[in-house]
Amino acid sequence: MGNNNIIIYGAGKKGQAYLLFLRKHNLDSCVQCFCDRNAEEIGTLETLPVISYQEACKLGLSFVVAVRKELKAGVVRLLEGDGKRFYHNLDEWVVNEMRLMSRLDYEREFCAISHIDSMNQYFEIAESAGALDFFWGKESLCHKFFDRLDLENVVELACGRGRHVPHYLDRAGQITLVDVLEENIDLCKRRFSGEDKISYVINNGYDLSELTDGSYTSLFTYDSMVHFELFDIGNYLKETYRILKPGGKALFHHSNNDSDYKASYDTGIESRSFMDAKIFAYLAYRVGFEIEEQKIVDWVYPDLDCLTLVVKR
């Protein structure tokens, strides 16, 4: 057994997402088992045994750490103290060891895959009135910014399962829902069946090539771009500028996490990627936008997110 055989340390949501990613690339056979402190209770997961740390150590394999951020430092200390070979995250194994893809491609793909099986509970919470108040409450800054958009022909980028649509459906002329996951678009089609004003696009996660130049009055994205890679955000800004009519505006809810340049969906605080308000403003300005307004906002942690409203003059 060599470096191609690993143990996933952590049988929670992140460990399961790692396995899902590897399965897509036919690398799941490299995973010999999960290691978890609740091994006896779990038993098996996805046909793989879940064993204790003591049992895992006997196998002499490398570990890939897949635990929550608040637990990670303790796990790393344990593995280092015992002299075990390990990878801090799956990207270290996929990118550095297996050389399967670039880090950018990995982060983009892992973010999308993580939203397939593990998002049912998330969307149930996200659809609740309390969660939606951040965006649609009467005194919400998001809502106030949104009211400055012309909804004659609006694009919602990374629409997920359409939880925001009911809040602006009656006010909009035409709506285009865009998402990288076919599962989300299919669900939206069922949810809004009979609504002739809505069209649907499955995109690739970094451009809007299916949308025509200068055709839309506005674009917005809530609660998704906070996870996007900086390179993809730059490309989306160029694409948004391309598709908007002169005078069109776009509202972006994005990360303001500049604490670690290595931050990504997989590793960042609250899964926030590396980005901040000034960098975002720079990117938007460089593609041709003017910054109408920016506000840094709290999200679990102080000043973690930002709202940026731009206009195409």
N, C-alpha and C positions, 0 to 999 in steps of 0.2 A: 504493500500500500504506500502510495506517494502523496504528492501534493494535490493530486486530483481527487482525493477522498477527504471529506470534511465532516465535521459535526457542527450542527447549528445549535449554538448556545442560546436557548430561549425558544419556548414553544408557543409564545403569544402571537399577537397579530403581525408583528414585524417578522418573526421567524416563518410564519405561514406565508407572508408575502414574498420572502426570500425564496421559499420553495416554489411558489407559483412562477416567479421570474425564471428560476432555473429550469423548471419543467417546460416553459415556452421554448427554451433554447436546448432542450434535450440534454440537460446537464443534471437533472434531478437524481440520476443514478449515482452521482458522486457523493450525494448526501447519505451517510451511513445511518444516521439517527439524529434525534433531537436530544439535547441535554437540558434539563429543567429542574428547578428546586421542588416542583410539584410532580415529579416524574411518576411516583407511585399512583397518584390520583389520576393522572392523564392516561398513562398506559401506552397508547398508540395514537399517532396523529398522521393522517394521510397514508396509512399502512406502514408508517415508519415507527420503530420503537422509540419511546421517550424514556431515557435512562438518567440516573443520578450522575452528578459530577464525578463522584468517586469511580463509578463504573466506566464513565467516558474516558477518564484518564488512563485506564488500563488498555485502551485501544491504540494509543500512541498516534492519534490523528490530529490534524490541525483543527482549531475551533474558529468558527465565524460568529462573532458576537451579534446577537439580535435581541437586545433588551431595551427597555425604555431608558430615556436619557438619564433619569434620576438614579437608575440602578447601574448604569454602565461603568462608572468610575470604580465601584466596588468589584465588579466582575473583572475588569482589567487588572486591578491590583491582585486579585486572586490568581489569575492566569500568569501574570508576571512573576509573582512570588513563587509559584510552583514550577516556573521555567517552561511553561507550555507555549508551543507555537500557536499563534492566533492572528486573526485579521479583525481589525476594529469594526469593519462593515463589509457587506458583501461586495461593494465596488472594489475594495482592495484585492479580493480574490479574482473577481471577474476581469478587472482591468489590468492589474499588475501581474497576477499569476497566470491566468488563462489567456490574457491578451485577446479577449473576445470582441471588445469594442472600446471606443473612447469613453472617457469619464462623462463627457457631456451626453453622449448617446445613452449611457447607462442611467444617468440621473433622470433624463427625460422619460425613458421607458419604464423605469422603476416607479416613478410618480404615477404614471398612467395605470400600470398593473396593480398598484396598491389600492386603486379606487374601484377595482372590479368586485372582489369577493368580500372585502372588509368594510364596505361603505353602507350596508343596509342599516346598521345601527346608527351610523353617523347621520344619514339623511333623515332618519326618524327624529333625531334630536334637532337637526338643522331646520326641519319643517315646523318645529314648535314655535308658538307665539313669542316666547321669551328669546329664543335664538334669533328670530327674524326682526326683533325690535332694534337690533344694532343697525340694520339696514333700513327698516321701514317705519320705525317709531316716529311719532309726530315731531319730536325734537332731535331726531337722528341727523347727524351731519351728512351721512350717506344720502338720506332722503332729500335733504336740502340741495345737495349737489346734483342729484338725479333730476330734480325738478327743473334744472337749467338745460336739460337735453331736449332737442327737438325729436319727438318720437314718430315723426311721419314715416320713416323707414329705418328702424333701429335694429342693430345687431347685438345679441347677447353672446359674448365669447365665454367658452367653458361653462355652459348652462347647467351642467349636471343633470339632475332629474327635474329641472324646471320649477324649482320652488319659488323663484322670484317672479315668474310670469304672471300669476294671478294678481300681483300688485300693480302691474302696469298694462295688462291686456286690454282693458276697456279704453285706455288713453292712446294706444298706439295705432298707427295706420297699418304698416306692414312690419312683421317681426321675423328675423332670421336667427334661429338658434344653432349655435356652433359648438361642437364638442368632439374631443379626440376619441371617445369611447362609443362604439356602435351601440352597446347596451343602453347607454344613457339616451341616445337619440331615439332608439326604438321605444323606450319607456315614455319619452316626451310625446312621440307620435300617438301612442295609445292614450296618454293622459289628456292631450288636447285634440283628439280626433274630432273632426267637424269644424275646427277653427280654420277657415280658409285664409286668414291673414298671416298664418304662420308657415314658414318654410324651414327646412332642416338641412344641415350640412355636417358631415363627418370629416374633420380635417386631420392633418398629420401632426399637430402639436407645436407647429412653429410658423405656419403661414396661413393666409386666407385666399389661396389661389383660386378657389371656386367662386369668389365674389368679384363682381366687376368694378372697374375703376369709376370713381366719382359718382357712386350711385346711392350712397346711404347718408342719412342726416345725422346719425349718431351711432356710437358703440359704447358698451359698458361691460365690465366684468367685476363681479363681487366674489370674494372668498375663494378664489382659485389662483389668480396670478401671484398670490403670496408664496406659492410653491414653485413658480416657474424659474428656470435657469435664466441668468442675466442675458446670455446670448439670445435666447428665445424671446425674451421681453423686447430686446432691441429690434429683432426681426418683426415682431408683432406691431411695434410702433411704426415701422416703415410701412407695413401692410395696412395698418389702420389709416395712415395718412393717404395711402393710395386709394382706398375705397370710399373715403368720405367726400362729400360735396364741399365746395368752398363754404366756409362758415359752420361746417359740421363740428361737433364736439365729441370728445370721448372721455369717459370716466373710468379710471383704473383704481382698484383696491389692490395694493401691492405691499411687499415686505419692506420694512425699514430696519432690517436686521443686518447691521454692519459689524457685529461683534466678532465674526470669524469668517475670513474669506473662503474657507472650505465648506461653509454651511450649505446644506442642500435639503431637499425634502426628506431625505433619509436621516440626516444628522442634525439639522438645525433646530433651534428653539421653536417649539410649536410647529415643527416642520417648515419653518420659514427659510427660504433660500437667501443667499447673500444679495443684498440690495439696500439702498437707502434713498431718501428723498432727493438729495442732490444729484446722485448718479442717474436716477430716473429722469429728473428734469433735464439733465445734460443730454441723455439719449433722445428724449422727446424733441428738444430744441434742435438737435442736429439733423433730425429727419424732416424738420420744417414746421413743427407745431410751436405755438405760443402757449406758455403756461398761464392758464386763467386763474387757477388757485391750487394750492397744496396745503394739506393739513395732516400733521402727524397725529395718530390716534393710538389708544391703548387696545391691546387684545391679550387678555390674561396677564401679560407683562406690560409695564409702562412703555409707551412710544414704540411698540413693536411693529406697527403697521402704518401705512400712509394712504391717503386719498389724493389723487392728482387728477385735475380737470384740465384738459387741453382743448385748444381750438385751432382749426385749420383756416387761416385767414385767406 
